[in-house]
Amino acid sequence: MLEVHAIKNVFIIIFILMQDGFKDDSLRIMKDIERSGAQCQVLLFSATFNDTVKNFVTRIVKDYNQMFVKKEELSLQSVKQYKVKCPDELSKILVIKDKIFELGQKLGQTIIFVRTKNSAGMLHKALVDFGYEVTTIQGALRQEDRDKIIKEFKDGLTQVLISTDLLARGFDQSRVNLVVNYDLPLKYGTQAEPDYEVYLHRIGRAGVLAARFDSPVAIISSSDSKLIDKDNILISKIENHFGVQIAEIPSWQNDDDFEAAMKDAGLC
């Protein structure tokens, strides 16, 4: 723990990681340092520089210089994507358990993206209760716990990783050949607009691996009959935005439908 009184009269360089779950801590540290009277240089790093990041930057520093690196080339064109309509949360879990895990004979490592840490916890418990070994990573975990989970996954000690969008950017793992969107990403503060950038980084991650795998695949599940229309609109917006057509699996209950999709994706 940093003791602010110990940094008086010392020139300090602080690197602040702009990431969900760390903004409040970053602001608190900055305020403590300012109150101490210490001189401070601030360097902020972010994979993106959208309006949310810009607003955060202006709260930290008024005048700043910008440096940009070449944008990562992610593409959905080489990714085989599938969507399936599910009436409720249980059916989504059963799709993962009975269809993807049971039928995917050539399934490597899998990343399942969720929108919230509550969804992550619920899905983790459900799959563990069914007897599957899964690990879950989200921003509320301690840094050392997150590092341990990532290392175990990269070392191949775990096969299924449930994640919030903490891992959506900048994470490559050569053994991953399936990405599951348990929840579709939404722009912050909205319920009807997809976060295209997050979606690209989630699914485009499989595109990066296309040279190593024949058929990376993304499965999109919709939940709750009242929300299926909303999810259909979100998916339609995603298709139009990226100029892709996501193949639909006719029935979430039909093994033959799923087996055909898994074979097409090279996972069965």
C-alpha positions in Angstrom: 0.0 0.0 0.0 1.4 3.4 -1.0 1.8 5.8 2.0 1.3 9.3 0.6 3.4 10.9 3.4 6.4 8.9 2.2 6.5 10.6 -1.2 6.9 14.2 -0.3 9.8 16.0 -2.0 10.3 13.0 -4.3 9.8 13.2 -8.1 7.5 10.4 -9.0 6.3 8.9 -12.3 3.0 7.2 -12.1 1.6 4.9 -14.7 -2.2 4.7 -14.5 -3.9 1.8 -16.3 -7.2 3.0 -17.7 -9.4 0.0 -17.4 -12.8 -0.8 -15.9 -12.4 -1.4 -12.2 -9.3 0.8 -11.8 -10.6 4.3 -12.6 -11.7 5.1 -9.1 -8.5 3.9 -7.6 -6.5 6.0 -10.1 -8.5 9.1 -9.2 -8.0 8.5 -5.5 -4.3 8.1 -5.8 -4.0 11.2 -7.9 -6.0 13.3 -5.3 -3.8 11.9 -2.5 -0.6 12.9 -4.3 -1.9 16.3 -5.1 -2.9 16.9 -1.5 0.6 15.8 -0.5 2.2 18.6 -2.6 4.4 16.1 -4.5 5.4 16.8 -8.1 3.9 14.3 -10.4 4.1 13.2 -14.1 1.2 11.3 -15.4 1.3 8.7 -18.2 -1.9 7.1 -19.3 -2.1 4.0 -21.6 -5.2 2.7 -23.2 -5.9 0.2 -26.0 -8.5 2.7 -27.3 -9.1 6.4 -27.1 -12.9 6.7 -27.1 -15.1 9.3 -25.4 -15.0 7.4 -22.1 -11.2 7.4 -22.1 -11.1 11.1 -23.1 -13.4 12.1 -20.3 -11.2 10.2 -17.8 -8.1 11.9 -19.2 -9.5 15.3 -18.7 -10.2 14.5 -15.1 -6.6 13.6 -14.5 -4.7 16.3 -16.5 -5.8 19.4 -18.4 -2.9 19.7 -20.9 -1.5 16.6 -22.3 0.4 15.2 -25.3 -0.9 12.3 -27.3 1.0 9.4 -28.9 -0.7 6.7 -30.9 0.6 3.3 -32.0 -0.5 1.5 -35.2 -4.0 0.1 -34.8 -4.2 -3.6 -34.4 -5.5 -5.3 -37.5 -8.5 -7.4 -36.5 -11.0 -8.8 -38.9 -14.2 -10.8 -38.8 -14.0 -12.0 -42.4 -12.1 -15.1 -41.6 -14.2 -16.0 -38.5 -17.1 -18.4 -38.8 -19.9 -17.0 -36.7 -23.1 -18.6 -35.6 -26.1 -17.4 -33.6 -28.8 -19.4 -31.8 -32.0 -18.2 -30.0 -32.5 -19.4 -26.5 -35.6 -18.7 -24.5 -34.0 -18.3 -21.1 -30.7 -18.4 -19.1 -31.0 -22.1 -18.4 -31.2 -22.9 -22.1 -28.1 -20.8 -22.8 -26.2 -22.8 -20.2 -27.5 -26.1 -21.6 -26.3 -25.1 -25.1 -22.8 -24.6 -23.7 -23.0 -27.9 -21.7 -24.9 -30.3 -24.0 -24.2 -29.0 -27.4 -20.8 -27.2 -27.5 -18.9 -29.1 -24.9 -20.4 -32.5 -25.6 -20.4 -32.3 -29.4 -17.2 -30.4 -29.9 -14.8 -33.3 -30.3 -12.0 -31.1 -31.6 -12.7 -28.2 -29.2 -9.6 -26.6 -27.9 -9.6 -23.9 -25.3 -12.8 -21.8 -25.0 -13.3 -18.2 -23.9 -16.9 -17.3 -22.8 -17.6 -13.6 -22.7 -20.2 -12.2 -20.4 -21.3 -8.6 -19.7 -21.2 -8.4 -15.9 -19.4 -10.0 -13.0 -22.8 -11.3 -11.8 -23.3 -13.2 -15.0 -19.8 -14.5 -14.7 -20.4 -15.8 -11.2 -23.7 -17.3 -12.1 -22.4 -19.1 -15.2 -19.3 -20.3 -13.4 -21.4 -21.9 -10.6 -23.7 -23.5 -13.1 -20.9 -25.1 -15.1 -19.1 -26.2 -12.0 -22.3 -27.8 -10.6 -22.5 -29.7 -13.9 -19.0 -31.1 -13.2 -16.9 -28.9 -15.6 -13.7 -27.3 -14.6 -13.8 -23.6 -15.5 -12.0 -20.5 -14.4 -13.4 -17.0 -14.3 -11.7 -13.6 -14.5 -13.3 -10.2 -13.8 -12.1 -6.8 -12.6 -13.2 -7.3 -9.0 -10.4 -9.9 -8.5 -7.1 -9.0 -7.0 -4.3 -8.4 -9.6 -2.4 -11.5 -8.4 -5.5 -13.6 -8.7 -6.1 -12.4 -12.3 -2.4 -13.0 -13.2 -2.6 -16.5 -11.8 -5.8 -17.3 -13.8 -4.3 -16.0 -17.0 -1.1 -17.9 -16.6 -2.9 -21.1 -15.9 -5.0 -20.6 -19.0 -2.0 -19.7 -21.2 -0.1 -22.8 -19.8 -3.1 -25.0 -20.9 -3.9 -26.0 -17.3 -7.5 -24.8 -17.8 -9.6 -25.3 -20.9 -12.6 -23.0 -20.3 -12.3 -19.3 -19.3 -15.3 -17.1 -18.4 -14.4 -13.5 -18.7 -15.9 -10.0 -18.7 -14.5 -7.7 -21.3 -11.3 -7.5 -19.2 -9.7 -9.8 -21.7 -11.5 -8.6 -24.8 -8.5 -6.5 -25.9 -4.9 -7.6 -26.5 -5.2 -11.2 -25.3 -3.9 -13.9 -27.7 -3.8 -17.6 -26.8 -2.9 -20.1 -29.5 -5.0 -22.9 -28.2 -8.3 -21.0 -28.3 -10.5 -22.0 -31.2 -13.9 -21.0 -29.8 -15.2 -17.7 -28.5 -18.7 -17.7 -27.0 -20.7 -14.5 -26.6 -22.9 -15.4 -23.7 -24.0 -11.7 -23.6 -23.7 -9.2 -26.4 -21.6 -6.2 -25.6 -23.4 -2.9 -25.1 -22.2 0.6 -25.3 -21.8 2.1 -21.8 -25.1 3.6 -20.6 -27.2 2.1 -23.3 -29.4 -1.0 -23.7 -30.0 -0.8 -27.5 -26.6 -0.1 -29.1 -23.9 -2.7 -29.5 -20.4 -1.9 -28.6 -18.9 -2.6 -32.0 -15.3 -2.1 -30.8 -15.6 -4.6 -28.0 -17.4 -7.1 -30.3 -14.5 -6.7 -32.8 -11.9 -7.4 -30.1 -13.8 -10.3 -28.7 -14.5 -12.1 -32.0 -11.6 -10.6 -34.0 -9.3 -12.3 -31.4 -10.3 -15.5 -33.2 -9.5 -13.9 -36.5 -5.9 -13.3 -35.3 -5.7 -17.1 -34.8 -7.1 -18.0 -38.2 -3.7 -18.8 -39.6 -3.3 -21.4 -36.9 -6.8 -22.8 -36.9 -9.0 -23.9 -39.9 -12.2 -22.5 -38.5 -12.4 -20.2 -35.5 -16.1 -19.8 -34.5 -18.2 -17.5 -32.4 -21.6 -18.6 -31.0 -24.0 -15.8 -30.1 -26.9 -16.7 -27.7 -30.0 -14.7 -27.0 -31.8 -15.1 -23.7 -35.3 -14.4 -22.3 -38.2 -14.5 -24.8 -39.0 -10.9 -23.9 -35.5 -9.8 -25.0 -35.0 -12.0 -28.1 -36.4 -9.2 -30.3 -33.9 -6.7 -28.8 -31.1 -9.2 -29.2 -32.1 -9.8 -32.8 -31.9 -6.0 -33.4 -28.5 -5.9 -31.8 -27.2 -8.8 -33.9 -28.7 -7.2 -37.1 -26.8 -3.9 -36.3 -23.6 -5.9 -35.8 -24.0 -7.7 -39.1 -24.7 -4.4 -40.9 -21.8 -2.6 -39.2 -19.2 -5.2 -40.1 -20.8 -6.3 -43.4 -21.0 -10.0 -42.4 -23.8 -12.5 -42.2 -24.0 -14.6 -39.1 -25.3 -18.1 -39.8 -28.3 -19.2 -37.6 -28.5 -22.5 -35.9 -32.3 -23.4 -36.3 -32.9 -24.9 -32.9 -31.1 -24.7 -29.6 -32.5 -28.2 -28.7 -31.5 -30.1 -31.9 -28.3 -32.1 -31.7 -28.2 -32.5 -35.5 -28.4 -28.7 -36.1 -25.5 -28.1 -33.7 -23.5 -31.0 -35.0 -23.7 -29.6 -38.5 -22.6 -26.2 -37.4 -19.7 -27.7 -35.3 -18.6 -29.8 -38.3 -18.7 -26.7 -40.5 -16.5 -24.9 -38.0 -14.1 -27.8 -37.8 -14.9 -28.5 -34.2 -16.6 -31.8 -34.6 
